[in-house]
Amino acid sequence: MIGEEVFMNVLLVLLCYAYVLLVIIVSSRMDRVLHISRKVSRKFLHVMIGNLPFIIPFFTANIYPVLVAAPFILVAFLASPYSPFKGIGQKMKGLADITEEGHHFGLILYAFSYTLLVLFFASEPYVIAAGILPMAYGDAAASMVGERYGRRKYRLLADKSLEGSAAMFFTSFLSFALSLVFFSLLYSFSVFEKISAAITVATVATFVEGFSPMGFDNLTVPILSALTFLLLNGGV
């Protein structure tokens, strides 16, 4: 029985690795196949990686989600311009190209944030979702809407637009609220009891994103959004 349980967990870990690898491959080729920008490819990567919290409830021990998340800190670092091993970066050219197109440290911080949340909250994946989904979906929407439709500009520590921030808020709320519907099927809480917490999480994520320059939102948004959910007794 124990052997079968370990086998199923390891199989799920390998499936997660395969999923991430597939997302990286697709992201790295989107510009050539679909003729879209590297920025859109990078946001697609962030969004797809942001779906991993939905897999966590199916692990039976907390160590396995950590084993999914932690290696990608190293992978993102080796693929970045900061890597001392340039040959490895060349072998991971698809991921390296996407990383260099954006803020060089952003993907590393994204992997670090996800790993940190998994390390502490693997038994409460909805808390992880509170941190990751606003970054994955909300930030992607803010970037796309802000770049195309942003007319009303403002600056806190970085240049932003009211249109992009509005997209950040609504997409963060919607993605997290829908995730709560999913998690409520597996855990004993009511979605309606968490709606006010979801609104506050989206508000905090939007505010923090507005203050976070140069890719640091990959760290600040996930951590502070998850903490907001916990402080509001969002953790069940």
C-alpha positions as CSV (number, residue, x, y, z in Angstrom):
1,M,0.0,0.0,0.0
2,I,2.8,2.4,0.9
3,G,4.7,1.5,-2.2
4,E,1.7,2.1,-4.4
5,E,1.1,5.5,-2.7
6,V,4.7,6.5,-3.3
7,F,4.5,5.4,-6.9
8,M,1.4,7.5,-7.5
9,N,3.0,10.6,-5.9
10,V,6.2,10.2,-8.0
11,L,4.1,9.6,-11.1
12,L,2.2,12.8,-10.4
13,V,5.5,14.7,-9.9
14,L,6.8,13.4,-13.2
15,L,3.5,14.5,-14.9
16,C,4.0,18.0,-13.4
17,Y,7.5,18.1,-14.8
18,A,6.2,17.0,-18.2
19,Y,3.5,19.7,-18.1
20,V,6.0,22.4,-17.3
21,L,8.4,21.2,-20.0
22,L,5.6,21.2,-22.5
23,V,4.6,24.8,-21.5
24,I,8.2,25.9,-21.9
25,I,8.5,24.3,-25.3
26,V,5.2,25.8,-26.5
27,S,6.1,29.2,-25.1
28,S,9.5,29.3,-26.8
29,R,7.9,28.6,-30.2
30,M,4.8,30.7,-30.1
31,D,6.5,33.7,-31.7
32,R,7.6,31.6,-34.8
33,V,4.4,29.6,-35.1
34,L,1.8,32.2,-34.2
35,H,3.9,35.3,-34.9
36,I,3.3,36.9,-31.5
37,S,5.7,38.8,-29.4
38,R,8.0,37.3,-26.8
39,K,6.2,39.3,-24.2
40,V,3.0,37.4,-24.9
41,S,4.9,34.1,-24.9
42,R,6.3,35.0,-21.5
43,K,2.9,35.8,-20.1
44,F,1.5,32.5,-21.5
45,L,4.3,30.7,-19.6
46,H,3.4,32.5,-16.4
47,V,-0.3,31.8,-16.7
48,M,0.2,28.1,-17.5
49,I,2.7,27.6,-14.6
50,G,0.2,29.3,-12.4
51,N,-2.2,26.4,-12.8
52,L,0.0,24.0,-10.8
53,P,-1.8,24.7,-7.4
54,F,-4.8,22.8,-8.8
55,I,-2.7,19.6,-8.8
56,I,-1.5,19.9,-5.2
57,P,-4.6,18.4,-3.5
58,F,-4.0,15.1,-5.3
59,F,-0.6,14.6,-3.6
60,T,-0.8,12.6,-0.4
61,A,2.4,14.0,1.3
62,N,3.6,17.7,1.4
63,I,7.1,16.9,0.2
64,Y,6.0,16.0,-3.3
65,P,4.7,19.5,-4.3
66,V,7.9,20.9,-3.0
67,L,9.8,18.5,-5.3
68,V,7.8,19.9,-8.1
69,A,8.4,23.5,-7.4
70,A,12.0,23.8,-6.0
71,P,14.0,22.5,-9.0
72,F,12.6,25.3,-11.2
73,I,14.4,27.9,-9.2
74,L,17.6,26.4,-10.3
75,V,16.3,25.8,-13.9
76,A,15.2,29.5,-14.2
77,F,18.6,30.7,-12.8
78,L,20.6,28.5,-15.2
79,A,18.5,29.8,-18.1
80,S,19.0,33.4,-17.1
81,P,21.8,35.9,-18.0
82,Y,23.0,35.5,-14.4
83,S,24.0,31.9,-14.9
84,P,27.8,31.2,-14.7
85,F,27.3,28.2,-17.0
86,K,26.4,29.8,-20.4
87,G,26.5,26.4,-22.1
88,I,23.6,25.2,-20.1
89,G,21.7,28.4,-21.0
90,Q,22.3,27.6,-24.7
91,K,20.8,24.1,-24.2
92,M,17.8,25.6,-22.6
93,K,17.6,28.3,-25.3
94,G,13.8,28.4,-25.5
95,L,13.4,29.3,-21.8
96,A,16.5,31.5,-21.9
97,D,15.1,33.5,-24.7
98,I,11.8,34.1,-22.9
99,T,13.7,35.0,-19.7
100,E,16.0,37.5,-21.4
101,E,13.0,39.2,-23.1
102,G,11.5,40.2,-19.8
103,H,13.0,41.3,-16.5
104,H,15.9,38.9,-16.1
105,F,15.3,38.1,-12.5
106,G,11.5,37.8,-12.8
107,L,11.1,34.1,-13.6
108,I,13.6,33.2,-10.8
109,L,11.5,35.2,-8.3
110,Y,8.3,33.6,-9.6
111,A,9.8,30.1,-9.1
112,F,11.1,31.1,-5.7
113,S,7.7,32.6,-4.6
114,Y,5.9,29.4,-5.7
115,T,8.4,27.2,-3.9
116,L,8.1,29.2,-0.7
117,L,4.3,29.1,-0.6
118,V,4.3,25.3,-1.4
119,L,6.9,24.7,1.4
120,F,4.6,26.3,4.0
121,F,1.1,25.7,2.6
122,A,1.1,22.5,0.6
123,S,-1.7,21.2,2.9
124,E,-3.8,24.3,2.1
125,P,-3.4,24.8,-1.7
126,Y,-6.1,27.5,-1.8
127,V,-3.7,29.7,0.2
128,I,-1.1,29.0,-2.6
129,A,-3.7,29.9,-5.2
130,A,-4.4,33.2,-3.4
131,G,-0.7,34.1,-4.0
132,I,-0.1,32.6,-7.4
133,L,-3.2,33.2,-9.4
134,P,-3.2,37.0,-9.1
135,M,0.4,36.9,-10.3
136,A,-0.3,34.4,-13.1
137,Y,-3.6,35.6,-14.4
138,G,-3.9,39.1,-13.0
139,D,-0.5,40.4,-13.9
140,A,-0.8,38.9,-17.4
141,A,-4.1,40.7,-17.9
142,A,-2.6,44.0,-16.5
143,S,0.3,43.8,-18.9
144,M,-1.7,43.0,-22.0
145,V,-4.5,45.5,-21.3
146,G,-2.2,48.2,-20.1
147,E,0.0,48.0,-23.2
148,R,-2.8,48.0,-25.6
149,Y,-5.5,50.2,-24.0
150,G,-3.6,52.0,-21.2
151,R,-4.3,55.7,-21.6
152,R,-4.5,57.0,-18.1
153,K,-1.0,56.7,-16.8
154,Y,0.3,56.9,-13.2
155,R,3.6,56.3,-11.5
156,L,4.3,55.0,-8.0
157,L,7.6,53.2,-8.3
158,A,6.9,52.0,-11.9
159,D,4.9,53.3,-14.9
160,K,1.4,51.8,-14.8
161,S,-2.0,52.6,-16.2
162,L,-5.5,52.7,-14.6
163,E,-6.8,50.4,-17.4
164,G,-4.1,47.8,-16.6
165,S,-4.6,48.0,-12.9
166,A,-8.4,47.5,-13.4
167,A,-7.6,44.4,-15.5
168,M,-5.3,43.3,-12.7
169,F,-8.0,43.6,-10.1
170,F,-10.9,42.0,-12.0
171,T,-8.8,39.1,-13.4
172,S,-7.2,38.4,-10.0
173,F,-10.5,38.3,-8.3
174,L,-12.2,36.2,-11.0
175,S,-9.3,33.6,-11.2
176,F,-9.0,33.3,-7.5
177,A,-12.8,33.1,-6.9
178,L,-13.2,30.4,-9.5
179,S,-10.3,28.5,-7.9
180,L,-12.2,28.6,-4.6
181,V,-15.1,26.9,-6.3
182,F,-12.8,24.1,-7.3
183,F,-11.1,23.8,-3.8
184,S,-14.4,24.0,-2.0
185,L,-15.3,20.6,-3.7
186,L,-12.2,19.1,-2.0
187,Y,-12.1,21.0,1.3
188,S,-14.7,21.9,3.9
189,F,-15.5,25.6,3.3
190,S,-18.1,27.6,1.6
191,V,-17.1,29.8,-1.4
192,F,-19.6,32.5,-0.3
193,E,-17.7,32.9,3.0
194,K,-14.5,33.6,1.2
195,I,-15.8,36.2,-1.4
196,S,-14.9,39.2,0.7
197,A,-11.4,37.7,1.3
198,A,-11.0,37.2,-2.5
199,I,-12.0,40.8,-3.1
200,T,-9.4,42.0,-0.6
201,V,-6.7,39.7,-2.1
202,A,-7.4,41.2,-5.5
203,T,-7.2,44.7,-4.1
204,V,-3.9,44.0,-2.3
205,A,-2.4,42.3,-5.4
206,T,-3.4,45.3,-7.6
207,F,-1.9,47.8,-5.1
208,V,1.3,45.8,-4.6
209,E,1.7,45.3,-8.4
210,G,1.5,49.0,-8.8
211,F,4.4,49.6,-6.4
212,S,6.6,46.8,-7.6
213,P,9.2,47.7,-10.3
214,M,11.5,45.6,-12.5
215,G,9.9,42.2,-12.1
216,F,9.8,42.3,-8.3
217,D,6.1,41.8,-8.4
218,N,6.9,38.1,-9.0
219,L,7.9,38.0,-5.4
220,T,5.8,40.7,-3.7
221,V,2.4,39.9,-5.3
222,P,2.4,36.1,-4.5
223,I,3.7,36.5,-0.9
224,L,1.6,39.5,0.2
225,S,-1.6,38.2,-1.5
226,A,-1.3,34.8,0.2
227,L,-0.6,36.5,3.6
228,T,-3.6,38.7,3.1
229,F,-5.8,35.7,2.6
230,L,-4.4,34.1,5.8
231,L,-4.8,37.3,7.8
232,L,-8.5,37.5,6.8
233,N,-8.9,33.9,8.2
234,G,-9.0,32.7,4.6
235,G,-7.0,29.7,5.7
236,V,-9.4,26.9,6.7
